Amino acid sequence: MKVIQHVDVGVGGTSSISFTNIPQNYTDLFVVASLRNSGSNAHVLIGLNGSTSNFTERYISGYGSGQISSSTYARYVGNVGTSSYTANTFGSTSIYITNYASSGYKSILGESVGENNSTTDWAFAFSGNLWSQTAAITSLQLTNESAATILEYSSATLYGILKGTDGTTTVS
């Protein structure tokens, strides 16, 4: 794994976190993010190459005393801390994209936890997305479903993962 880009959100926040000019010499991409937003909706959405269409998705989430499974939120990859969550807490999200430079459709796995001192918090979420486009991924955007501001001190890191010469994934 090698860091490609890192984003720290500064004073005033931002509407999205973007990774651009993604090099095409890795096998897979991995994003790790620590996020909090100003709104009341906790959903993190992904965009690829500026596109928000041609996504299909399935997710499962657990909260307080229950769980939910759905395919309602195309592009959903996780949760963030929101203005209604415990002060100064951030959600953690990781996103894995396989074969991002290939000419095939792109599979996206998201997992997250929303940190909050509440019995009804969204404790975890796992999502699987398919982006039905054949273009290589050259940019990636993270936004909130409610277009809320991503707050200061949020951060995200994009990693490239190389396949070893023996056909297995190695960390270097």
HUKA-V531204 format. One line per field, one symbol per residue. ss: DSSP state (H for helix, E for strand, - for the rest). psi: psi as a letter, one per 20 degrees, with the letter a starting at -180 (. if undefined). burial: 1 if it has 16 or more other ideal C-beta (glycine too) atoms within 10 Angstrom, else 0. Layout:
BEGIN
ss=???
psi=???
burial=???
END
This chain:
BEGIN
ss=-EEEEEEE-----E--EEE--------EEEEEEEEEE-----EEEEEE--E---EEEEEEEEE--EEEEE-----EEEE-E---------EEEEEEE--------EEEEEEEE--------EEEEEEEEEE--------EEEEE-----E----EEEEEEE-E-----E---
psi=pppgqppppapiaqhrppprlpqjjrgrqpppqoqqriaipippqqqpkjpjrkpqqprpqqqejarqprkhnpjpiaqrqrhirpqkqqqppqpppqlhirjrqppppqqrpopqmqijqnhrppqpqpomqiqqpiqpqprqhjkqppqqiqqqppqppqprijjqpqp.
burial=0001101010001100111001000101111011111010111111110000001010101110000000001111111111001000011110111011100001010111111100001111111110101000110111111001111001011111100000000000
END
